[in-house]
Amino acid sequence: MDAIQTAEYARALLSAHGPKAEAEAARKMRESHDAGRKSEAADWAAIRQAVTERRGPSQT
């Protein structure tokens, strides 16, 4: 998956799941890893990172 696709998936996840988008990406990453789909798990890890970056810093 290229950087543009990763960014598009991250944007879509944030739009669909809001603040739970990172957790959703992590869940999909774990499911892919557990099923032995390492390439897909790596894609979800990149999407999770992109979600984190798009969200910005945590506010307290």
RODO-2510 file (C-alpha; in nm, 4 decimals, decimal comma):
residues 60
     n   res          X          Y          Z
     1     m     0,0000     0,0000     0,0000
     2     d     0,1433     0,3365    -0,0944
     3     a     0,1405     0,6546     0,1142
     4     i    -0,1609     0,8010    -0,0673
     5     q    -0,3729     0,4922    -0,0043
     6     t    -0,2614     0,4862     0,3588
     7     a    -0,3652     0,8491     0,4040
     8     e    -0,7012     0,7846     0,2356
     9     y    -0,7726     0,4866     0,4623
    10     a    -0,6735     0,6913     0,7677
    11     r    -0,9046     0,9755     0,6639
    12     a    -1,1923     0,7332     0,6021
    13     l    -1,1377     0,5614     0,9373
    14     l    -1,1370     0,8934     1,1202
    15     s    -1,4529     0,9971     0,9394
    16     a    -1,6301     0,6703     1,0206
    17     h    -1,5019     0,6039     1,3739
    18     g    -1,3933     0,9420     1,5063
    19     p    -1,1826     0,9126     1,8226
    20     k    -1,2030     0,5322     1,8069
    21     a    -1,0305     0,5169     1,4657
    22     e    -0,6886     0,4319     1,6071
    23     a    -0,8346     0,1462     1,8121
    24     e    -1,0162     0,0156     1,5049
    25     a    -0,6942     0,0182     1,3009
    26     a    -0,5153    -0,1617     1,5856
    27     r    -0,7908    -0,4255     1,5988
    28     k    -0,7659    -0,4871     1,2250
    29     m    -0,3866    -0,5024     1,2528
    30     r    -0,4096    -0,7690     1,5265
    31     e    -0,6683    -0,9703     1,3324
    32     s    -0,4516    -0,9674     1,0205
    33     h    -0,1407    -1,0617     1,2173
    34     d    -0,3184    -1,3439     1,3990
    35     a    -0,4482    -1,4771     1,0663
    36     g    -0,0937    -1,4810     0,9279
    37     r    -0,1486    -1,1976     0,6804
    38     k     0,1706    -1,0111     0,7661
    39     s     0,1590    -0,7723     0,4689
    40     e    -0,1968    -0,6707     0,5551
    41     a    -0,0988    -0,6295     0,9206
    42     a     0,1855    -0,3994     0,8151
    43     d    -0,0607    -0,1955     0,6084
    44     w    -0,2892    -0,1557     0,9103
    45     a     0,0079    -0,0558     1,1265
    46     a     0,0875     0,2201     0,8759
    47     i    -0,2781     0,3276     0,8716
    48     r    -0,2808     0,3365     1,2514
    49     q     0,0276     0,5597     1,2474
    50     a    -0,1357     0,7883     0,9893
    51     v    -0,4496     0,8146     1,2068
    52     t    -0,2327     0,9091     1,5041
    53     e    -0,0539     1,1757     1,2999
    54     r    -0,3794     1,3196     1,1617
    55     r    -0,5319     1,3405     1,5089
    56     g    -0,2510     1,5526     1,6402
    57     p    -0,1242     1,5748     1,9983
    58     s    -0,3346     1,4639     2,2915
    59     q    -0,5037     1,7338     2,4907
    60     t    -0,5301     1,7193     2,8659
***
